[in-house]
Amino acid sequence: MSTASPTSAPPVQKETTAGNYFVSNYPPFAFWTPAAVPEIEAARLRPPLPGNPLGVYVHIPFCRKRCHFCYFKVYTDKDSQQIRHYLEALLRELDTYASQPFVGGRHPRFVYFGGGTPSYLSENQLELLFQGLQARLPWDQVEEVTFECEPGTLTDHKLETLRKLGVTRLSLGVEHFDDHILEINGRAHRSKEIERAYRHARQVGFPQINLDLIAGMVEETEDKWRMAVERTLELQPDSVTIYQMEVPYNTTIYQHMKSEGRLVAPVADWETKRRWVHDAFQTFERAGYTVASAYTAVKDKARTRFVYRDYLWAGADLLSLGVASFGHINGTHYQNLHDFQPYTDAVTQGRLPVFRALTPQEDERYIREFILQLKLGSVSAAYFTQKFGTDPRTRFAAPLATLESWGFLRHEGDRIEINRTGLLQVDRLLHEFFKPEHRTGRYA
C-alpha cells in the first residue's frame, strides 16, 4: 500500500478560458498530420491483429441549430437531397474498407452514431443508412448500438423505428431542463420535449437510456443546476453522463468572447463546475446509482455497460465513417476531411477521404490506454503488465508519484486508483503522463 504524504498540487487557473481540456486520445490531435495519410492507406491493407475487436463510428453532421458551445463539424443548411447524397457517400466510404484485408469478414462488436444530431434524420433516411451498413458488415455479434439524439427531433414513430432497427443504447442530449439556459446556450429543444421523448423511449423498450448534462453552461446558477439534477433523477435514466463546460476555439461563445476583446468565458469557473458535478454524483449515489467513471453514474452497474467506451479505451479498432470523424485501425489514428463537399467529392471519386493521420509508437499506445482507463477511477497493474510487458507502476512511476503526492491517487495490491477529487479534474491530471513533446500547444 502506498504511504506517501499528500502535498499541495500546483495552483490551477480558476477561470474558464478558451481552449480544449477534454482528453479523448493520445498523442494529441495537434500532432496528427496530412503527411502521415499513406500510413492509413497501408494499415487497411494489413490483416487485423488477432482477437482485437472492431467497432464502427458513423458521423451524422446535421442539426436543427448549432449550439453556442459546440465544436463538432455540423451543418444546419442541408436539404433532404444533400442529406441522402451524404448517406450514400458514407456507404461508399464503407465499401472502400469492407473489401480490404483489415475488415475482410470481421464482425463489429459495437456501432456508434454520433454527431451532429443523428436523430435529425427522417425514418426513411434512417432505414436507408442502417440497411446499407448491415448489408456491408454483419451485425450478428454487435453488443451495443448507440444513437445520439436531440429530444426535439424525436417523434414517437422515429423512436419506434430506431428500436426496430436495432438501437440498444439511446443517448439523449438533454444538457439542462431550464428553458432560458437552453435558449441562451443555443440548444434547439426545450424542457417539455425532453420528458415527452423520454417517456415514449421507455415505452418503446430501449435497453439503456442515457441522459447528458453539462455543468456550468452560460448563466448557470446553483439553484438551476440543482433543479436539473433533480429533474434528471425523477426520470430514473439507466445512466447519466455529466460534462463540465469548456469553450473550445471554434465555438460561437469563443467568437463572442474574441469580439468583445476578453478571454474570460461567461460560464462558471472550474472550481464551481467541479463542485456542482461532485454534488450531482452524491445526489445520484444517495438514490442508489454508482459512479462508474469521471463522467458517468449508472443505476445498475451489473446491467448497464458502455461497450463502445470500454472497447475503445482498451485499444479496439474503430472504423470511423463521415466528415471529420476520427478512427483508429491497425495501430494508426486518422481523421477524415473536415468539410462536406471535399469529403463527398473524395468518396465519389473513389479516394480515401482522410485528412490527417498518426501511427503511435508502442510506448505511446501504452500511454493512451493507461490514461484513458484511469478515467474509470481504478485500473489493474497486472492487466497492463501482461499487455505491454512493463508494470505501469514502473513505467509511470514519476507521474503516479506526483498524483499521489497531490492526494489524488493511491495504489494497493494490484489496483491503481484515482479518488473522486482527482476524477473531477482528471483531464488536466492526465497531462502528467504525456511525453514532454506533447505537453505544449492546443490539445486539438
N, C-alpha and C positions, 0 to 999 in steps of 0.2 A: 504493500500500500504506500502511495506517495505521502510524503510528510513535509513538503516544502511550505514555509510560512508565506502567506499572501503578501504581496507588495502592491503598491498603488499602480494601476495601469496609467500610461501616459494620457494626458488630457486630450479629449476629442472635441472637435468643433461642435458646438451645441446647435447652431442654426442650421436649417435645411437650405443648402445652397445647390446650385445647378450641378448636375453630374449623375452618373450611374453608380449605384452601390451594390446592386444585386449580383452575386457571383453565380453564374449558371454554367460555366465551362472553364476549361484551362487547357493550354495557355489562353490568355485573354484574347478576345476577338480582334483587338487592335493589331495583333501580331499575325493574323491570317492575311495572306497576300495573293493577288492575281498571278504572280509568278509561280505559285505552287499548284495552280489548277491542273497541270499534267499529272500531278500525284493522285488526284481523284480519278482521273481517266484510267491510270494504271491500277488503282485499288479495285475498281469494279470488274477488272479482267482477271482478278485472282479469286480462287475459291475462298469461302469464309473460313475463319478459324473453327475447328471442330467444337461443337457444343455452345458456341456463342449465340445468344438469342437475337432475333431480328424484330424490330419494331418499325412501324410506318407512321410518319407525321404528315398531315395534309393541311396546308395553309390556305385558309379562305379569307381573302383580304377585304371583304366588303362589309360596310357598316351603314346604318341609317345616319349616323352622325359621328364625327371624330371627337372623342373625349379630350379635354384640355390637357390631361396628364399622359395621354397615350404616346408611346414612342415606337409602335409597331408600324409596319407598312400596311396601310389601309386605304380604301377608296370609297367615296360616298357618291360618286358621279357615274357609275357604270349601269347601263341598261341591261335588260334581260338577254339580248343578243350577245353583248360583250361578256356577260357572265357565263353564258353557255360556251362561248369560244374559250374562255379561261378554263372551264372544267374539262373541255376536250383537250386542252393543252396539258393539264395535269395528267390525264390518262396517257397521252402520248409520251410525256416525260417518263411515266412508269414503264412504258414499253421499252424505252432505251435502257432501262435497268433489268427488266424482268428476264430478258434473254441472255444476260451476261452471267459468267461463272459466279460472281458474287451472290446473285439471287438464286439462279438455277434450281428451282424445286424447293426452296426454303418455305417454311410456313411461319408467318408472323405470329408473335406472341401477344402483341398489342397494336392497336391503331388509335391515333390521337388526332382529332380535328380541332385545330386552333385558329386564331385569327388576330385582328378582324373579328367578324361575327359569323361563325359557321351557320347559326340559326337564321341568318339573313336569307339563306337560300329557300326557294319555294319547295313544295313537296315534290314536284316533277324534277326539279334540279337535284334534289337530294337523291331521288331514285336513280337518276342518270349517273350520279357520282358513285354511289355505293355499289350499284350493279357493275359499273365499269371497273372499279377497284377489285371486286370479288371475282370478276372474270379473268383478271390478270394474276392475282395471287390468291392462294387458298386460305380461307379464314377458319378452317376447321380446328385449328389449335390456338386461335385468338382467345386470350383470357380476359381481355378488357378492351372495350371500345369507348373512349372518352369523347364527349362532344361538348364544346363550349357554347354557351347561349347568352343572349341578352334577353331578359324577361319579356320586353315589349314585342319581340319578334315571334313569340311562341303562341300560336293558336292551338286549340285543342286537337285539331286534325294533324297539325305538324308534329305535336308531341306523340300522337299515336303512330305516325309514320316513322319517326325516329326509333321508337321502341320496336316496331315491326322490322326495321332494317338492321336491328341488332345492337343498338347503343345500350351499353350496360352502366355507364357512369355519366350522368348528366351534371355538368358544372355550370351553375348559374352565376353570372357576373352581377351580383346584387350591388356590391360596394357600400351601399348605405340605404337607409329607409326614410331619410328626411328629404322631402321633395325639393326644398331650397338648396340643400347641399348637392343633390343630384343635378339640379339645373345649373348651378354656378360652376360645377366641375365639368359640364358638357355632356353628361350622360343623357341618352335618348329616352330611357324608361323612367317611370315614376313608381311610387311605392305600391299603388293599387295593383299594378301589373305583376309585381313580384309574387304576392300571395296567390293571385289567380293562377299564374303559371305553375307555382309550386304545388298547389292543391291538385291540379289536374295531372301533373307529373307523377304525384303519389298514386293517384287513381289508376294511371296507366301501368304502373308497376315497375319503374326503373329500379334495378337492384341497389344502386347507390346514387344519391343526390348530394352534391357538394354545393355549398354557398361560399362565394368570395366576399370578403370585406376588405376595406382599405382604411387603416388608421391614419388620421392626420390630413384628411382632404382639406381643400380650401374652405375656410370658415367653419371648420370642425370645432365643437365645444365639448366640455366634459359631459354635459347633460345629453347632448345629441349622440355622442359616442356610446354612452351607457344605454340609451334608448335603442341604438342599432344592435347592440349585443343582446339586449333583452328580447327584441323582436325576432332576432335570429334563433334564439333559444326556444321561443314559443313554437317555431315551426319544426323543431326537432330534426334537423337535417342529419344525414349519416356522417357528414364531415363538414368542417368549416376551415377555410383557408384564409389567413389574415396576413396582409402585406402592410408594410409601412411605406407611406407616401414618399416617393422620390421625384425629382424634377430633372429628367434627362434633357440633354441639349436640344433634341429635335421634337420638343413638345410645345403646344400653344402657350402653356404657362411660362416656359422659359422665354419665348418670344416677347411676351408681355413684360417680363422682368427686364429683358435686354432693352426694350424700347423705353422703359422708364428709367434706365440708367442705374439700376441697382440689382445686385445679385442675391438678395435675400428673398427667398420664396415666401409667398403669403400662406404658408402652411405651418402646422405645429413643429416645434423643434424636436430633435431626435430624442432627447430625454423624455419629453412628454409622450411621443409616439411609443417608445418602449414601455412606458408605464401603462399606457392605455392597452397595449397588447397583453401585458402581464395581467392586468385586471380582467381582461376578457377571458384569458386562459383560466384564471382562477374561478371565474363565474361558470365556465363550462365544466371545469373539474368538479365543482360542487354539485353540478347536475348529473354527474356520472360519466362525463366524457374523459378521454385520455389524451394528453398532449403527445403527439406522435412524431413531431419534428419541430423545427424552428418556426414553422408557419401553420401547422395543422393541428386540429383537435378532432378526434373521432369518437363517435357514440359507442361503437362496439369494436374494439381493437381486434378481436378474434375473427370478425366478419368483414371489416372494412379494410380494403387494400388500396394502395396506389401503385398498381402494377407497372405503369409506364415509368414512374419515378424510380422505383426500386431497380428495374432493369437498366435504365439509363445510368444511374449512379454506380452501377456495378460493371459498366463498360460495354453494354449491349450495342449492337449495330443499330443505327437509326437511318432508315431510308426516308429522306425528307423531300417532299414534293411541294412546288409552288413558289411564287415570287418571294424572294428574300428569306426563304426558310433555311434553317440550319440542320445539318445532318452529320453523321459520323459512320463511315463504312471502312472495314478492314484497316482500322488504325489511322485513318485520315479524316480530319474535320473538313467540312465545306459549307459554304453559304451560296445560295442561288443569287442570280441577278436581282438588283434592288427594285427595278421598275417594271410596270405592267407590260408595256409594249416590247422592250428588249427581251423580256422573259418569253412572252408568247411567240415573238419572231424567231428566237433561237430554237424553241421546241418545234415550231412549224417547219423550220429548215433542217431539222434532224440533228441539231447541235446540242451538246450538253449545256444547260443554262446556268453554269456555275460561274460565280463572280470571283471568289477567293477561297483559299484552302490552306491547310497546315497539317503536316504529319508530325505529331509529337514524338519526342524521344521516349524510350521506355520509362525513364525516371519521371518525365512529365506526365505520362499516363498514370503512374503511381500517385503523384501529387493530385491529379484530377480526381481520381476515385476516392482518395482519402479525404480530401477537403469536402467533397460533395456529401459523402456519407457521414461526416461529422455533423452535418445539419440535422441528422436524425437524433443527435444527442448522445449516442453511445455506439461504439464500434468495437469489433473484435480484433485484437492484435494478431491472433492466430490466423484469421482469415487472410489478412494482408501479407503475413509472413509466408503462408503457403502459396499465395498467388504471385507475389513479386519477389520472393526469395530473401527478403530482408525484413526484420522486425521493425514495424513502424516506430517503436519506442527508441530504436537506434537511428533509423533513417531520419526521423523528425524530432530528434532529441532536443534540439535548440528551441524550435517554436513551441513544442509541448511544454518545455520547462518555463518558457515565457508566459504562456497562457495559465499555467499552474501558479506561477508566482503572482499573477494578477488576480488569482482567486476564481478563475472561470473554469478550470479543468482539474480533474483528478483521475488517477488510474489505480485500479486494484485488481490483482489477478490478470485475467485476460481482457478486461474491459477498460476502454478509454472513454471518459465521459465528460461532456460539457454541461455545466449546470444551467438552470433557467436564466440567470442573469447573463451568462455567456451566449445562450441561444438567441436572446433578444437582440443581440448585436453581432451575431455570428459572421455576417458577411464582411464586416470590417476586420474581424479577427482572423479570417482565413487568409488575408494578405500576408500574415506572418509566415505562411508556408510557401509563398511564391518564391521563385528564383529571383535574385536581385534584379536581373534584366527585365523582369515582368512587373516590377513594382512601381513603375513610373508611367505617367500619361493616363489617358482615359481608359476605362475598362473596355468600353465598347468600340 
